[in-house]
């Protein structure tokens, strides 16, 4: 019935509206990661202000054909916001029926509307800052992009690290590159292992693909009687609240997370209401936030 209503509405026969927008995200990720929680808050605030209802949908519901049809045609959603990765063929099917907006790097190269920031450029700026501070021995902590998060070399922040190191004429030491698969405990353990294995040959700075990867690695450094930033400087990404209270305070890249959510919500509303017809790409700015963890200039 809802599908018929949509067709009738497009033909100008009536203006039946459900005022429902779907949100596809990994529930655990949204709960434990402040980055996603802030995006969600921005989305929710805008939709609520405009009398829309936000409906949570899991990736499993879209990847099961029966549930997909039920979700798209029977749930009444008029548009869909994507932050969890879903298959290209599913994206194409959904796009034939309702508007889509993708957030995060999974959707940067897709033919759908996206709201994001430039991950490569953000890390390049971090490396350039550290090089100006006199660092040459720079390591990286991050995670991959496939289902098991093992493919680090396809991840945009690591690509930015590679390019910036190459431009600076610096060599990347493979031992100093850590794929944590985005797990905090892995960041802590891998940093601890690195220090124990070769305490006389350590990086002077660590570029971390997120604040949640930087904070546990910093703990491992402190527990091994090394100083931050005098022995190893740290720089994160996301500017989550926790970074202000780490010891020392964490330098980071400020990503406009809440604004990202607000703009995504406004975009999907305008697409649903027919004000935007094309798959627009909105890339938001970022800026470095300099704190204690990186404020020593090396000579």
C-alpha positions as CSV (number, residue, x, y, z in Angstrom):
1,X,0.0,0.0,0.0
2,X,2.8,2.4,0.9
3,X,4.5,1.7,-2.5
4,X,1.2,2.6,-4.2
5,X,0.9,5.7,-2.2
6,X,4.4,6.8,-3.2
7,X,3.6,6.2,-6.9
8,X,0.4,8.1,-6.5
9,X,2.2,10.9,-4.8
10,X,4.8,11.1,-7.6
11,X,2.0,11.3,-10.1
12,X,0.4,14.2,-8.1
13,X,-2.7,12.2,-7.2
14,X,-2.3,12.8,-3.4
15,X,0.2,14.0,-0.8
16,X,0.2,11.1,1.6
17,X,3.2,11.4,3.9
18,X,4.5,9.1,6.6
19,X,7.3,11.4,7.9
20,X,9.5,8.5,8.5
21,X,13.3,8.4,7.8
22,X,15.3,5.2,8.2
23,X,18.8,5.1,9.8
24,X,21.1,2.2,9.1
25,X,23.9,1.9,11.5
26,X,25.8,-0.7,13.5
27,X,23.9,-0.5,16.9
28,X,27.0,-1.4,19.0
29,X,29.2,1.2,17.1
30,X,26.6,3.9,17.7
31,X,26.4,3.1,21.4
32,X,30.1,2.9,22.3
33,X,31.7,5.3,19.9
34,X,31.1,9.0,20.6
35,X,31.9,9.8,17.0
36,X,28.7,8.1,15.8
37,X,26.7,9.1,18.8
38,X,27.2,12.8,17.9
39,X,26.3,12.3,14.3
40,X,23.1,10.5,15.4
41,X,22.2,13.4,17.8
42,X,22.6,15.9,14.9
43,X,20.3,13.8,12.7
44,X,17.7,13.3,15.5
45,X,17.6,17.0,16.4
46,X,16.9,18.2,12.9
47,X,14.3,15.5,12.1
48,X,12.5,16.0,15.3
49,X,12.3,19.8,14.8
50,X,10.6,19.1,11.4
51,X,8.2,16.5,12.7
52,X,10.0,13.5,11.1
53,X,10.4,10.2,12.9
54,X,13.8,8.4,12.8
55,X,13.5,4.6,12.4
56,X,16.4,2.4,13.3
57,X,17.1,-0.3,10.7
58,X,19.9,-2.9,10.9
59,X,22.1,-4.1,8.0
60,X,20.7,-7.6,8.5
61,X,17.2,-6.3,7.6
62,X,18.5,-5.0,4.3
63,X,20.6,-8.0,3.4
64,X,17.7,-10.5,3.8
65,X,15.6,-10.2,0.6
66,X,12.2,-10.7,2.4
67,X,13.1,-8.2,5.1
68,X,14.5,-5.8,2.5
69,X,11.2,-5.7,0.7
70,X,9.3,-5.3,3.9
71,X,11.6,-2.5,5.1
72,X,11.5,-0.5,1.9
73,X,7.8,-1.1,0.9
74,X,5.9,-1.8,4.1
75,X,7.7,0.2,6.9
76,X,6.7,3.5,5.4
77,X,10.1,5.1,5.4
78,X,10.4,7.9,2.8
79,X,14.2,8.1,2.8
80,X,17.3,6.3,4.2
81,X,20.5,7.5,5.9
82,X,23.4,5.0,5.7
83,X,26.4,4.8,8.0
84,X,26.9,1.1,8.2
85,X,28.3,-0.6,5.0
86,X,25.8,-2.3,2.8
87,X,26.2,-4.1,-0.6
88,X,26.2,-2.1,-3.8
89,X,23.4,-4.1,-5.3
90,X,21.2,-3.4,-2.3
91,X,22.1,0.3,-2.6
92,X,21.0,0.3,-6.3
93,X,17.7,-1.4,-5.4
94,X,16.9,1.0,-2.6
95,X,17.8,4.0,-4.7
96,X,15.2,3.0,-7.3
97,X,12.6,3.3,-4.6
98,X,13.5,6.0,-2.0
99,X,16.2,8.7,-1.6
100,X,19.5,7.8,0.1
101,X,22.2,9.8,1.9
102,X,25.5,8.1,2.9
103,X,27.7,9.2,5.7
104,X,31.3,8.0,6.4
105,X,33.9,6.7,3.9
106,X,32.0,3.6,2.7
107,X,29.9,5.9,0.4
108,X,32.5,8.5,-0.8
109,X,32.7,6.9,-4.3
110,X,29.1,5.8,-4.7
111,X,26.5,7.5,-7.0
112,X,24.5,8.6,-4.0
113,X,24.3,11.8,-2.0
114,X,27.0,11.9,0.7
115,X,28.0,14.0,3.7
116,X,31.6,13.4,4.9
117,X,35.0,14.9,5.5
118,X,38.3,14.3,3.7
119,X,40.0,11.6,5.7
120,X,43.2,11.5,3.6
121,X,43.7,15.3,3.9
122,X,43.1,15.3,7.7
123,X,45.9,12.8,8.3
124,X,48.2,14.5,5.8
125,X,47.8,17.7,7.8
126,X,48.7,15.9,11.0
127,X,51.9,14.4,9.5
128,X,52.8,17.8,8.1
129,X,52.4,19.4,11.5
130,X,54.6,16.7,13.2
131,X,57.3,17.1,10.5
132,X,57.4,20.8,11.2
133,X,57.8,20.0,14.9
134,X,61.0,18.1,14.0
135,X,59.6,14.5,13.9
136,X,61.0,12.1,11.4
137,X,60.3,8.7,13.1
138,X,56.5,8.6,12.9
139,X,54.3,5.6,13.4
140,X,50.6,4.9,12.7
141,X,47.7,3.3,14.6
142,X,44.4,2.5,12.8
143,X,42.2,-0.1,11.4
144,X,41.2,-1.6,8.1
145,X,38.0,-1.3,6.0
146,X,36.8,-4.8,5.0
147,X,34.5,-7.0,7.1
148,X,37.2,-8.0,9.5
149,X,38.9,-4.6,9.4
150,X,42.2,-6.2,8.2
151,X,42.7,-4.3,5.0
152,X,44.6,-1.3,6.4
153,X,46.1,-0.3,3.0
154,X,42.6,0.6,1.6
155,X,41.7,2.8,4.5
156,X,41.7,6.5,3.6
157,X,43.5,7.8,6.8
158,X,46.3,5.3,6.3
159,X,46.5,6.4,2.6
160,X,46.9,10.0,3.8
161,X,49.7,8.9,6.2
162,X,51.5,7.1,3.4
163,X,51.2,10.1,1.0
164,X,52.3,12.6,3.6
165,X,55.3,10.6,4.7
166,X,56.3,10.1,1.0
167,X,56.0,13.9,0.3
168,X,58.2,14.6,3.4
169,X,60.8,12.1,2.2
170,X,60.4,9.9,5.2
171,X,60.5,6.2,5.4
172,X,57.6,4.2,6.9
173,X,58.8,1.6,9.4
174,X,56.5,-1.4,9.1
175,X,57.0,-2.3,12.8
176,X,55.6,1.1,13.7
177,X,52.3,0.6,11.7
178,X,49.6,-1.1,13.8
179,X,46.3,-2.4,12.5
180,X,44.2,-2.6,15.6
181,X,41.0,-3.6,13.7
182,X,39.5,-0.6,15.5
183,X,39.7,-2.3,18.9
184,X,40.9,-0.3,21.9
185,X,42.5,-3.3,23.6
186,X,44.5,-4.1,20.5
187,X,45.9,-0.5,20.4
188,X,47.0,-0.9,24.0
189,X,48.5,-4.4,23.5
190,X,50.3,-3.6,20.2
191,X,51.8,-0.4,21.7
192,X,53.0,-2.3,24.8
193,X,54.5,-5.0,22.6
194,X,56.3,-2.5,20.4
195,X,57.9,-0.8,23.5
196,X,59.0,-4.1,25.1
197,X,60.4,-5.5,21.8
198,X,62.8,-2.7,21.0
199,X,62.8,0.1,23.6
200,X,65.8,1.8,22.1
201,X,64.3,2.1,18.6
202,X,60.9,3.7,18.9
203,X,58.9,6.3,16.9
204,X,59.0,9.9,18.3
205,X,55.4,10.4,17.2
206,X,52.3,8.3,16.6
207,X,49.5,9.3,14.2
208,X,46.3,7.6,15.3
209,X,43.3,7.3,13.0
210,X,40.9,8.0,15.9
211,X,41.0,9.3,19.5
212,X,39.8,5.9,20.7
213,X,42.9,4.3,19.2
214,X,45.2,7.0,20.7
215,X,44.1,6.9,24.3
216,X,44.9,3.2,25.1
217,X,48.2,3.5,23.3
218,X,49.1,6.5,25.4
219,X,48.3,4.5,28.5
220,X,50.8,1.8,27.4
221,X,53.5,4.4,26.9
222,X,52.9,5.9,30.4
223,X,52.9,2.5,32.0
224,X,56.3,1.8,30.5
225,X,57.7,5.0,32.1
226,X,58.0,6.9,28.8
227,X,56.9,10.5,28.6
228,X,54.3,12.1,26.3
229,X,55.2,14.1,24.3
230,X,58.9,14.2,25.2
231,X,59.5,10.6,24.2
232,X,56.5,9.9,22.0
233,X,54.0,12.5,20.8
234,X,50.4,11.5,20.0
235,X,47.9,12.9,17.6
236,X,44.3,11.5,17.2
237,X,41.3,12.2,15.0
238,X,37.6,12.9,15.9
239,X,38.0,15.3,18.9
240,X,35.8,13.3,21.2
241,X,35.1,14.6,24.7
242,X,37.3,11.9,26.3
243,X,40.4,13.4,24.7
244,X,40.2,16.5,26.8
245,X,40.5,14.4,29.9
246,X,43.3,12.0,28.9
247,X,46.7,12.4,30.5
248,X,48.1,14.4,28.9
249,X,45.3,16.0,26.9
250,X,45.2,14.6,23.4
251,X,45.9,16.7,20.3
252,X,43.4,15.8,17.6
253,X,41.6,16.6,14.4
254,X,38.2,18.2,15.1
255,X,35.5,16.6,12.8
256,X,32.2,18.5,12.9
257,X,30.3,15.4,13.9
258,X,27.1,17.0,15.1
259,X,27.0,19.3,12.0
260,X,27.5,16.2,9.8
261,X,24.4,14.7,11.2
262,X,22.4,17.9,10.9
263,X,23.4,18.4,7.3
264,X,22.7,14.8,6.4
265,X,19.2,15.1,8.0
266,X,18.5,18.3,6.1
267,X,19.7,16.7,2.8
268,X,17.5,13.6,3.1
269,X,14.5,15.8,4.0
270,X,15.0,18.0,0.9
271,X,15.4,14.9,-1.3
272,X,12.2,13.4,0.1
273,X,10.4,16.7,-0.4
274,X,11.7,16.9,-4.0
275,X,13.8,20.0,-3.5
276,X,17.1,18.2,-4.4
277,X,17.2,15.9,-7.4
278,X,20.9,15.2,-7.8
279,X,23.2,13.0,-5.6
280,X,25.1,16.0,-4.1
281,X,28.4,15.6,-2.3
282,X,29.0,17.7,0.8
283,X,32.6,17.5,2.2
284,X,32.8,19.3,5.6
285,X,35.9,21.1,6.9
286,X,38.1,20.0,9.7
287,X,40.8,21.6,11.9
288,X,43.7,20.6,14.1
289,X,43.2,21.0,17.9
290,X,46.7,21.3,19.5
291,X,47.0,20.1,23.1
292,X,49.7,18.7,25.4
293,X,50.3,15.4,23.7
294,X,52.1,17.0,20.8
295,X,53.3,20.4,21.9
296,X,57.0,19.7,22.1
297,X,59.2,20.9,19.3
298,X,62.1,18.6,18.6
299,X,65.6,19.9,17.9
